[in-house]
Amino acid sequence: MAIGARDYIDQLLVKKYADEKVDNHDAIESMIDPNKMLEAMNDVAMIQRNMFTLSQKLQRTCYAINAKSARYKKASGDQI
């Protein structure tokens, strides 16, 4: 599959629009500073990591409390 103009009309269109700039990113200033955006993303990631760590600690603590307060009964017929 070839890339480019196939007929005369396409060739004329290519010549006409060859120097046109459609996406000129240099002329557009971003409203958001990229460094501040990356800093905010880093803060969110750190908060999520800390929340996960706290969740794991809470889960282990609850498991330990439930294990200490559990009362085990001997079932009838069980030989230990």
N, C-alpha and C positions, 0 to 999 in steps of 0.2 A: 504494500500500500504506500503510495507516494504522498509526500506532504508538499503542499504548495498549490498554486493556481493551475486549474486544469484547462480553462478556456479563456478567451479574450476578455470577457466581462470580469472574470475573477482576477485576471492580471491587472486590469484597470483599477479594481477595488483595492488590490494589494498595494499598488503604487500610491493611490489616494490616501490610504490610512497607514502607510508605513511609518510615518513620523508622528502620528498621533499617540498621545500618552493617555491610556485609559485609567490605569491605577497609578497615580503619582503619589506614592507614600511619603516622599520627602516634603511635599508641600503641606501635608496634614500634620498638625501637632496633636499629640495624644492628650486627652484631658486627664489621664491618669499617669502618674510617674511610675515607670516600670519598677524602680527600686522599692517604692512604697508598696506596690502590689505584691512583689516577691516577699517583702517583709511581713505583710498581712497574711499571705499564704503560709509562711513559716510559722507565724503565731498560731494560726488555726491548726496546723499539723501538730505543734507542740501541745496545744490544749487537748486535742484528741488523743494523743499518746498518753498524756497524764491522766485523762479520764479513763482510758483503758486500764492503766496500771492501778488506779484507785478501785476500779470495778473488780479487778482480779484480787486485790487485797481484801475487799469487802466479801467477796465470794469465799475466800479461804477462811476468813474470820467467822462468817456465818456457818460454814461447814464445821469448824472446830467447836463452836458453841453448841450446835445441834448434836454433835457427836458426844460432848460431855454430858449434855442433859438427857440423852437417850437412856431409857430404861429397858433392859432386855429381860424377857421372861423365858423361863424354860418351858418349852412346849411339852405336853404330856406325851409319853412314848419315846421321847428323844433320849438317847444315852450319850452322855458326854464324859 
